[in-house]
């Protein structure tokens, strides 16, 4: 027996003994169509799971080496399997914070006022008349806005609070302004002129139209949180997400209510009842709040962080919305030539804040609607990088991205900034106020993300649901369908959906692979979880969804009806059955 053969024999015996001594898998899944989102091994037939992690991903024959007498085995029978989904920006804390408001018609102001009057008469014991959601398109498509005087004509002696359809402004009557203590502009300053402010008439008196975060603090005074309803709403929302294959989410902020929200979520976590991972945030929404933000996040972390609830991110509500001309744009609004909106920090302030996050090893999530807001974030990131010898620590994500200047698209990849979109917004919008605000040329450049994908920038998807009435929008398969078609579903028939207007250009219709990737690896990278989540690979946490239909072959107008038959999280089947 020669020396070379002995070496080969010993090596083989050692390898065999390692395999034989290795513990078998707890679970084996075979016969599937598994889209792994792993560039090195994008498709597989079989999976082995041991404990909380994937042990093997490959073909049916190879998985048998990991089977043992007590291994649970499931036949997938050709079903499509994808990684557990990541909702990279949503609001679980807004699902039931207050009693449900009355619902408004959306056709004319006359009918809105009649509905307010009727609702007040039917609810004589309500101190505040709260209703939703008046459409901004009725008021010069978001340029002007409603007036307290019209509400005063139907209700003068009780306060009225109406929320707009985009959720970024309210309409109140004179009685409400009186209780708020809002007076002339020289006595009641605006929290953030140009973004969060009281709209005023020529005499400086508030008209009753209040924009952005100005009104949030009044909720603390006049609308007590319904704790039972809020907790029920959070539970319902989280269960909805898991049943649709979502195993991880990022909370997009809670203004003044972080303690209430995270206290409850932390309780679920500590009792092992939290069904998803939650990346919580400290929320900046007015100028100057950045001064206390890092310590505020540390405080939340010390009180509430646990196994599945983490608090490592600061969220900045950086500008407003184009619908009501509060987004920060490079060129003035088409119908408001003196207005370019504003941001809560300038470039230098944001650079300094990013550097502070670097030294604290924290991440940043930024609400950016206008192209100037996007530009400032990218400029500040570049300046922060230039100021450091080491790599910049914070993973920076900019969300919403209604409009990006063409010159800024390549900078996302260059700077490592995540582009965070809500794809259910990417269908055509009837009588969109943004068209009037931006004009046709800029409007045609809204919600364009193909250049980012082509450049290889990280793109993540989310639902950005802020209340229970919008819960169906948290369905990730609705988001996938809208991003794939650039059409928002209209009605329940295929014909009605096929005939819905396409938001151009056609090149923005993303592939199924691209939309799945944005809902998996895109979000995992954004949340600094890409080492554990986002793809089906050996060593990663065993999160996956087994679907009732094949997203790659079904009718493009049937995607939103997809449901998981089973969802695994960290190796356990947490929803469904096989």
N, C-alpha and C positions, 0 to 999 in steps of 0.2 A: 504494500500500500504506500504510494508515494506521498510526499509532504503536501503537495498541492491538493490532492484528494482529501487528505485529513482535514485541512483547513476548510474546504468546502463542506465536509460532513459536519464538523463541529459548528460551523456558522449556521447550517440548516437546522441542526438540533436546537441551537439557542433560539433561533427565530420561531421554531415550532413551539418550544416550551413557553415563550412569551405569549404566543397566541393562545395556547391551551390554558395558561394560568390567568389570562385576562378575563375579567367578569363578563358574562354575556349581556346582551342588550335587554333592557326592560320592555321595550316596544319595538316591533318591526312593522313597517308599512310596505307593501309590495304591489306591483302592477299598476302604478300610477303614472300620470303625466305631470312630472314635477318640474315647474319652472323655478329654478333655484335663485335667480338673480346673482349668481356667482359667475363672473366673466370667464373663469377658467373651466367651469363645468356647468354650463347653463341649463342643461336638461338631465334628468335622472328618472329612474323607474322605482327605486326603493330607498328607504331610509331606515336607519337603526338609531334608537335613542337610548341612552343610559343616563339615569338620573334626570338632570335638568337640561342636558345638552345633546346635540347631534353627535353620534358616534361614527356613522357611515352614511354617505350619500353616493349612490351609484346604481349599478344594474341589479336585477333580481338575483342573478347567480351569486354575485359578490356579497350580498347581504347575509347569505346563509352562514357565513363564517362567524357571525355574531349572534346566532340563535342559540338559545339554551332551553332547558326543559320548562322553565317558568316564564319564558318570554311571551308577552302578549303579541299576537299576530293579527293584522288586519289586512284584508284584500281591498285595494282601492278601486279595482274594476275599471281602470282607465280614467278615473276622475282627475281633474286638474287640481294641483296643489301649489300654493304660493306661500311665501313667507308671511308671518303675522304682520298686519298693516300698522302703519304709524300715522296718526292724525297730528300733523305738525303744528297746528294752531287752532285751538277751539276753546270753549268757555264752559266747563262743567258747572261752575259756580253760579251761572246765570239761569239755570234751568227751572227754578221755582222760588226765587228769592222773595217775590211779592205775590199778593193775591192777583189772580188773572184779571187784567183790565177789560173793560168793555171793548167791543170791536166796532170799528168805524167803516162806513161805506167808502168807496174810493173814486166815485164818479164825479161829484161836484161838491163845492163848498156848501152850497145850500143844503144838500142831503147830509153832509157831515154835521152841520149845525143842528139839523132836525134830529139826528141820531143822538147828539149830546143832550139835547133837551129831553128827549124821551127816556134816555138812560138815567138822567138825574131824577126824573119823576118816578121811575120804577125803583129807584134806590134812595129813598129819602133819608136813610140813616147813614149813608156814606158821607164822611167829612170832606173828602176830596173826590171829585169826579175824574177818574183816570181812565183814558181810552187810548186805543191804538188802531190803525196806523194811518195817519193822513199822508197822501202822496205828494211828494215835492213837485211832481210834474204839473200840478194845478197852479203853481205859483211861479209863472215865467220859467218853468222847468228848473226850479231851484234857485233862481237869481234873486227874487224878492222875498216872498214868504208871507205867512199869515199874520193877522193883526189881532191884538187883544180886544179891540173895539167890537169885532164881529162876534166873539164869544160873549162879551158883556151884554150884547143884545138878547141872548137867550138865557144866560145865567150870570147874574151880577153879584149875588150874595153868598155864593159858595165857590171855593177855589176849583178851577178846572186845569187839568194837566193832560195834554194830548201828545203822544210820541209820534215822530214821523216814520215813514216806511223804511227809511235807511237807518234809523236808530241813532242819528248823530245830531238831532235837534228836537226841541219840544216847542209847543204852542200853549201858552197859558193866558188866563184872563187877568183883569186888573186886581181881583181879589187875591189871586195867587201871588202876583207881584207884591202886593201889600204885605202878605204873610212872609214872603221871602225877604222883605226889607229892601227891595230893589227900588231905587229912586233915580234921580237924574244922574248923568254920567259924571258930574263933578263930585258926587257923593257916594256912588256905587261903582268902584273901578272894575274894569274887565279883568278876569284872571289872566288872559293871554290875548291881547288885541290881535285881530286878524285870524285867530283860530277859535279860541274859546271866549265868547263874548256875548253881551246883550245887544241885539240889533236895536237901534234907536231911531227916532224920527228927527226932523230938523231942529226940534227944540231940545234934543238930548234925552228925551223920555223913552223908556223901554217900550218897544212895540208889542212885547209878549212872545216874540220869536227868539229863542235862546239856543245858541250853537255850542256843539261839542261838549267838553267836560265841565263847562260853567255850571250846569244844572245838577251835576252828580252829587255835590255836597248837600243839596236840598233834600235829596232822598233820605239822607241820614236823619234829618229833622222831622220830615213829614210822613215817611213811609216805613214803618217798622218791618223788619225782616220777619217773614212767616217761617220760623225755624223748621217746623214739621214739613211744610210744603217744600222748603228748600232742600232738606235732606232727602225727601222722596224724589224730588226732581233730579238730584245728583245721582241717586241710585238708578232711576229709570234711564237716564242718559248713558251712564257707564255700561249698563246691561245692554242697551241698544248698540253701543259701539262694539262690545265683545261679540254679540250675536252676529255682527257684520264683519267679523274677522280682525277688528282692531285690538291690538294688545298693548299699545303704547300711545300716549298722547302728550302734547305740550299744552299747558294752560296759558292762554294768551292774556291773562291779567284780570284783576278783580277790583280795580280802582280802590275804594275805601274798605272793601270787604274781605281782604286776604285772610285775616284771622278767622273769621266765621267759616270761610270755605275750607281752609287747610286744617283747621281744628277737626272738622267732621271727617275729611278725607284721611287725616292721620289716625283717627279713631278706627276707621275701616282697615287701615293698614296694620295697625297694632293687633287687631283681632283677626287678622288673616282673611278679611272679607273684601279687600280692595281688589277688584277683578282685572285691573289694568295697571301698568306703570304710569305714573303721572310725574312729568317734569313741571314743577311749579315755578312761578316767577314773582319777583317784586316789580310792581307796576309804577312807572313814572309817566305822568300824563299832563303835568303843568311845569312851567319853568321854575327852576330852583329846587325841585324835588330830588334832583341828582345828588345834592349835597348829603342827603341822609340815606341814599339808596343802598349803598353797600352794607352799612350797618343794619339797615332795615331787613335786607335779605339774610344777613347772618342771624338776626333775631328770629325770623321765620324758620330758618334752618334748625336753630337750637331747640325750638319748641315742637316742630312738627315733622322733621325729616325721619324717614324710617327705611324699611326694606324696599318698598315700591314707590313711595313718595320721595322725590329728590327736589332740592331747591338750589340750583346752580346757575340760574339765568336771571338777568334783569331785562325787563321788557320796557321799551320806550315808545309811547304813543307820540311819534315824532311830528306828524302833521295831521291834517284833518281829512276831508273827503272832497273830491271834485264835484260831487252832486250839489253841495251847498257852498262851493267856492272857498273852501278852507284848506284844500291840499296845497302844498308848496310847489309851484310850477316855475319853470325857467322863464317862460314868456307869460305876460298877463292873460287872464281869462278873456276869451273872445268877446263875451258880453259884459265884461267888467274891466275896462282897460287900465284901471288904477290898482288892480288887485292881483297879487301873485301868491297870496297865502303866506304862511310862515311855519317855522319849526320851533320846537321847544329849546333847542340849543343851536348855536352857530358852529361852524366847522372846527374852530379852535377849541371850543368848549367840549365838543364831542370827542375830538382827538384826546384831550386830557382825560376824559372819562374812560375812553377805551384803554388808555395806558394804566389808569387806576385798576380797571378790571384785569388787565394783564398781570399785575403784581399780586392780585388777590386770587388769580386763577378762576375767574368766572366768565360766563358766556353772555352774549348780547343778542337780543331779538328786537327788531325795530319795525314799527308800523310806518310804512312809506307808501303814500299814494301818488303824490306828484313827482315829476321828473327832477325838480330841484331838490326835493327831500332825498331822493335816491342819490343824486350827485353829491350832496353834502356827506352822506354816510360813506360813500366810496372814497371821497377826498379825505375825510377824517381817518379812515382805515389806512389809506396810503401814507398819510403823515405819521400815524402811530407806528406803522411798520418801519418807516425811515428813521424814527427816533430810537429804535432798538437794535442792538447787535444780535440778539437772539430772535427766534421765530416768535411772532405774535401769538399769545396763548388764546385769547377769546375766539371761539367760533361765532362768527357774526352772521346772522340771518336777517334779511330784509323781507317783509311780508307785504302782500297785496299787489304792489307794483303795477298800478293801473297804467302808468306810462313811464317808459324809460327812454332817455335820449339815445339815438342810435350809437353815438360815440361811446356810450357807457357799457354797452353789452359785453365787449371783450374784457372789461375790467373785473367782472365777477370772477371769471376763471383766474385771471392774473392775481387777484387779491385774496382768493379763497373764500369769497362771500357767497353764502347760500341764497338762492332766489326762491322765496317761499310763496306759493300761489294757492288760491282757493279755486279749483277748477270748475265748481258748479256755477261760478260767475261768468264762465267763458262762452256762454251761449249769447245769442242776440237778445238785446233788451228793448222791449217796446217803449218808444218815446223816451229814450234814455236822456235824463238831464245832463249827462256828461257830454253828449254831442253838442248841446247848446253852449256848454261851458268851455269846451276845448276847440270847437270848430271841426269841420270835416277832416282836414288833413291830419290833425293830431289825433282825432278820434279813431281814425283808421290804424293808428299805431298803438292803440290801447290793448293791454293784455296779450302782448306778443312775447312768446317764450322760446320759439324754435331757435333763434340765434344762440341762446344760452345752452340749449341741449347740443347743438352742433359744435359749439366751442368746448364742450366737456365740462361746463360749470355744474355745480351741484344744484339740483332743482328738487324741491320737496312739495308735497301736496297736503292740503288740510280742508277742514269743513268750515271753520270760523263760525260755528253756531253760537248765538248769544242768548237764546231763549227757547222755551219749550215749543213755541209755535213753529220754530224752524227746525225741529228735530229731524225731520225726514231728510233735510239737507246734509245731515251727518252721515248718510249712507255713502260709503266710499265708492260703491259701484255706480251711484248716480254721478259722482265726480268723475269717475273713469269714463263713463259714457259721454258726458258733456265735453271733456277734454279730447276724446277720440273723434267726436262728431262736430264740435263747435256749434252745437245746437242744444238749447235747453228743452227738455221734454215738455211737450204741449199736449195734454190729454193722455188717454190710455191706449189709443189705437196706434198701430204702426204707421198708418197713413198720416195721422196728425203729427207724429214725431218726425217723419221723413220730410214733411212739408214745412216744418218750422224753419224760420230764417237761419241761414248759416252765418255765423260771425266770421267774416273773412280775415285774412286770405285762406284759401284751401290748404296752403302749406302748413298752417297751424293745427291741422287735424293730426294729432299725435298717434303713434302706433300703440297697440296694446302693450307691447314690451315697455315702451317708454312711460306709459301711465302707471303700470305696476311698479316700475323702478322708482318713480317719484313718490309713490305711497309706501315704499319699503326702504331701500338703501338711502334714498334722498333724505327722508326724515331721520333715519338712524344716524347718518353722518351729522346732520344738523344738531341733534341732541347728544352728540359725543357718545353714541352707543353702537357705532358701526363695528366695533370689535366683538360685540355680542349679538347684534340684531341686524335685520335688514336683508339677510340672505340665508339660504339653507346650506350650511357648510359644516363639516366636522369641527367640533369645538365650540360652536356658537350655541346660544340658548335655543332650545327646541320650541320655537314659536312658529306655527303654521296654520293655514286655513285650507280645508278640503272643500271644494266648491261643487255646487249642484249642476253647474254647466261649464262649458269650456269657453273662456273669454276669447280665445284665439279663433274659434270657429263659429260661434253663435252669431245671429243677426245683430248688427251694430246698434239696433234700437231695443235690444233685449238685455243689454248689459246691466242696466240699473235693477233688473229683477233678480239678479244673481244673489244667492244666499249660501253661506257655508253650511254643509251638512255636519261638519265637526270643526272645532277650533281647539288647537293645542297651545298651551302656554307653559314654558319651562318643563316640557315633557308630559304634562298632565292634560287629558282631554277635559277642557273646562266648559265646553258647550257642544251640544249635539250628541250623535252616536254613530257608530259604524257597525 
